[in-house]
Amino acid sequence: MRAVAGSVWAYCRKTVSWVLTFNCLLSVLLAVGFLVMFYAAHWKLYQPFLLNANLLWVPVLASMLNFFPIASFGHVKVRRLGFHHFVYGFVIVAASFVFMSVSLFNLFVINIRDLRFNVGRVFVLVGLTLIVDDFADISDWTKMGLRFMKSMVYGRRRVVHVVQGLLSLVTFGVFLCIFVWLTQNPRGVNLANVALEGSLLVTSLTGVLSVCKKVWLGIRL
């Protein structure tokens, strides 16, 4: 029974880590997409409640810092189905780009409501989630790269710990600003804004929980 319970718990942790990784990628995708329209098309984003649209860079940075705590939580041994997860990830990403017929750059800068395009986007993020989750196993070079990054962060882990907390709180503040804007602008309640709001909330809570768990402070070389 203990072995079965341990196996179930391992799969649950891995699933949660996949969901949180997907959310980080979604936060980056949506935030960068809105920022591109802010710079290129001069969109007035969530004014006057969001003081400056450049604050959307904060969730992007917060999401990037969340990758390590999420990977640490999802670092469990689960049975692989034939291949490493990154193999399936690359296949899904490649198939999605063929399906959408766009470049990686356009993935972030195009804002359209075409169902086919947005479904393709979701599958790209699913594929990237599997790649990010299994990044260390892609090759010896990726493993060495991650070790090098870990060694660089080790001496600055207290600073990173504080920065993650600040970014998470600001991200939650951005979430609240957009939430208030949506209550005042019902026409703005669409899939893109709702998805952004959900991703911001999860990103901020993930960061706060990581800070509470002192994940960055627990790094070991």
C-alpha positions as CSV (number, residue, x, y, z in Angstrom):
1,M,0.0,0.0,0.0
2,R,2.8,2.4,0.8
3,A,4.4,1.7,-2.6
4,V,1.1,2.4,-4.3
5,A,0.5,5.6,-2.3
6,G,4.0,6.8,-3.0
7,S,3.6,6.2,-6.7
8,V,0.3,8.0,-6.8
9,W,1.8,10.9,-4.9
10,A,4.7,11.1,-7.3
11,Y,2.4,11.3,-10.3
12,C,0.3,13.9,-8.5
13,R,3.4,16.1,-7.9
14,K,4.5,15.7,-11.5
15,T,1.1,16.6,-12.8
16,V,1.0,19.7,-10.6
17,S,4.5,20.7,-11.7
18,W,3.4,20.4,-15.4
19,V,0.3,22.6,-14.7
20,L,2.4,25.2,-13.0
21,T,5.1,25.2,-15.7
22,F,2.3,25.6,-18.3
23,N,1.0,28.5,-16.3
24,C,4.4,30.2,-16.3
25,L,4.7,29.8,-20.0
26,L,1.2,31.1,-20.5
27,S,1.9,34.2,-18.3
28,V,5.0,35.0,-20.4
29,L,3.1,34.5,-23.7
30,L,0.1,36.6,-22.7
31,A,2.1,39.4,-21.0
32,V,4.6,39.7,-23.9
33,G,1.7,39.6,-26.4
34,F,0.0,42.6,-24.7
35,L,3.3,44.4,-24.3
36,V,3.9,44.1,-28.1
37,M,0.6,45.7,-28.8
38,F,1.3,48.4,-26.2
39,Y,4.6,49.3,-27.9
40,A,3.6,48.7,-31.6
41,A,-0.1,49.7,-31.6
42,H,-0.1,52.0,-28.6
43,W,-2.8,50.1,-26.8
44,K,-4.0,51.7,-23.6
45,L,-3.8,48.7,-21.3
46,Y,-6.1,48.7,-18.3
47,Q,-6.0,52.4,-17.7
48,P,-6.3,54.2,-15.3
49,F,-6.0,51.4,-12.8
50,L,-2.7,49.9,-14.2
51,L,-0.4,52.9,-13.8
52,N,2.1,51.8,-16.4
53,A,1.7,48.9,-18.9
54,N,5.5,48.2,-18.5
55,L,4.5,46.6,-15.2
56,L,3.5,43.6,-17.3
57,W,7.2,42.8,-17.5
58,V,7.0,41.9,-13.8
59,P,4.9,38.7,-14.3
60,V,7.3,37.7,-17.1
61,L,10.3,37.9,-14.6
62,A,8.3,36.3,-11.8
63,S,7.3,33.4,-14.1
64,M,11.0,32.8,-15.0
65,L,12.0,32.7,-11.3
66,N,9.2,30.3,-10.6
67,F,10.6,27.6,-13.0
68,F,13.2,26.5,-10.4
69,P,10.8,26.0,-7.5
70,I,8.4,24.2,-9.7
71,A,11.1,21.9,-11.1
72,S,12.2,21.2,-7.5
73,F,8.7,20.2,-6.5
74,G,8.2,18.1,-9.6
75,H,11.6,16.3,-9.3
76,V,10.2,12.8,-8.7
77,K,10.7,9.5,-10.4
78,V,7.8,8.4,-12.6
79,R,7.6,5.8,-15.2
80,R,8.3,7.0,-18.8
81,L,6.1,5.9,-21.6
82,G,8.7,4.8,-24.2
83,F,10.6,8.0,-24.5
84,H,11.8,11.0,-22.4
85,H,9.1,13.7,-22.0
86,F,11.1,16.2,-24.0
87,V,10.9,13.9,-27.1
88,Y,7.1,14.1,-27.0
89,G,7.4,17.9,-26.3
90,F,9.5,18.5,-29.4
91,V,7.0,16.4,-31.5
92,I,4.0,18.4,-30.2
93,V,5.7,21.8,-30.7
94,A,6.8,20.9,-34.3
95,A,3.3,19.5,-35.2
96,S,1.7,22.6,-33.7
97,F,3.8,25.0,-35.7
98,V,3.0,23.1,-38.9
99,F,-0.7,23.2,-37.9
100,M,-0.6,27.0,-37.4
101,S,1.9,27.8,-40.2
102,V,3.6,30.6,-38.1
103,S,7.0,31.3,-36.7
104,L,8.1,31.2,-33.1
105,F,8.2,35.0,-33.2
106,N,4.6,35.3,-34.4
107,L,3.5,33.1,-31.5
108,F,4.1,36.0,-29.2
109,V,3.2,39.0,-31.3
110,I,0.0,38.0,-33.1
111,N,-3.2,38.8,-31.3
112,I,-6.2,37.3,-33.1
113,R,-9.3,35.3,-32.2
114,D,-8.8,32.6,-34.8
115,L,-9.7,29.3,-33.1
116,R,-7.2,27.2,-35.0
117,F,-4.4,29.6,-34.2
118,N,-5.1,29.7,-30.5
119,V,-5.6,25.9,-30.2
120,G,-2.2,25.6,-31.8
121,R,-0.8,28.0,-29.3
122,V,-2.1,25.9,-26.4
123,F,-0.4,22.8,-27.9
124,V,2.8,24.7,-28.4
125,L,2.7,25.5,-24.7
126,V,2.0,21.9,-23.8
127,G,5.0,20.8,-25.8
128,L,7.2,23.4,-24.2
129,T,6.0,22.4,-20.8
130,L,7.3,18.8,-21.4
131,I,10.6,20.2,-22.8
132,V,11.1,22.5,-19.8
133,D,10.2,19.8,-17.3
134,D,12.7,17.4,-18.9
135,F,15.3,20.0,-20.0
136,A,18.2,18.5,-18.0
137,D,17.8,15.1,-19.8
138,I,18.0,16.5,-23.3
139,S,21.8,16.3,-23.4
140,D,25.0,16.6,-21.3
141,W,25.2,20.2,-22.4
142,T,21.8,21.2,-21.1
143,K,22.6,19.4,-17.8
144,M,26.0,21.3,-17.5
145,G,24.2,24.5,-18.4
146,L,21.7,24.1,-15.6
147,R,24.5,23.2,-13.1
148,F,26.4,26.3,-14.1
149,M,23.3,28.5,-13.6
150,K,22.7,26.9,-10.3
151,S,26.3,27.6,-9.2
152,M,25.9,31.2,-10.3
153,V,22.7,31.6,-8.3
154,Y,24.0,29.9,-5.2
155,G,26.1,32.8,-4.0
156,R,23.2,35.2,-4.6
157,R,20.4,32.9,-3.4
158,R,19.3,35.4,-0.6
159,V,19.0,38.2,-3.1
160,V,17.0,35.9,-5.5
161,H,14.8,34.9,-2.6
162,V,13.9,38.5,-1.8
163,V,13.5,39.4,-5.5
164,Q,11.1,36.6,-6.0
165,G,9.0,37.8,-3.1
166,L,8.9,41.3,-4.5
167,L,8.0,40.2,-8.0
168,S,5.3,37.9,-6.7
169,L,3.7,40.7,-4.7
170,V,3.9,43.2,-7.6
171,T,2.4,40.5,-9.9
172,F,-0.5,40.1,-7.5
173,G,-0.9,43.9,-7.5
174,V,-1.1,43.8,-11.3
175,F,-3.7,41.1,-11.0
176,L,-5.8,43.3,-8.7
177,C,-5.5,46.3,-11.0
178,I,-6.7,44.4,-14.0
179,F,-9.5,42.8,-11.9
180,V,-10.8,46.2,-10.9
181,W,-10.5,47.4,-14.6
182,L,-12.6,44.4,-15.7
183,T,-15.3,45.2,-13.1
184,Q,-15.5,48.7,-14.6
185,N,-15.3,47.5,-18.2
186,P,-17.5,44.4,-18.7
187,R,-16.8,44.4,-22.5
188,G,-13.2,43.6,-21.6
189,V,-14.2,40.3,-20.1
190,N,-12.9,38.1,-22.9
191,L,-10.8,34.9,-23.1
192,A,-7.5,36.7,-23.4
193,N,-8.1,38.9,-20.3
194,V,-9.6,36.1,-18.2
195,A,-6.6,33.8,-19.1
196,L,-4.2,36.6,-18.2
197,E,-5.9,37.2,-14.9
198,G,-5.9,33.5,-14.0
199,S,-2.2,33.1,-15.0
200,L,-1.2,36.2,-13.0
201,L,-3.0,34.9,-9.9
202,V,-1.4,31.4,-10.1
203,T,2.1,33.0,-10.8
204,S,1.9,35.3,-7.8
205,L,0.7,32.6,-5.5
206,T,3.3,30.1,-6.7
207,G,6.0,32.7,-6.0
208,V,4.7,33.6,-2.6
209,L,4.5,29.9,-1.6
210,S,8.1,29.3,-2.9
211,V,9.3,32.2,-0.7
212,C,7.4,30.8,2.3
213,K,9.0,27.4,1.6
214,K,12.4,29.1,1.2
215,V,13.1,27.1,-1.9
216,W,15.9,29.4,-3.2
217,L,17.6,29.4,0.2
218,G,17.6,25.6,0.1
219,I,19.8,25.4,-3.0
220,R,22.7,22.9,-2.6
221,L,25.7,22.5,-4.9
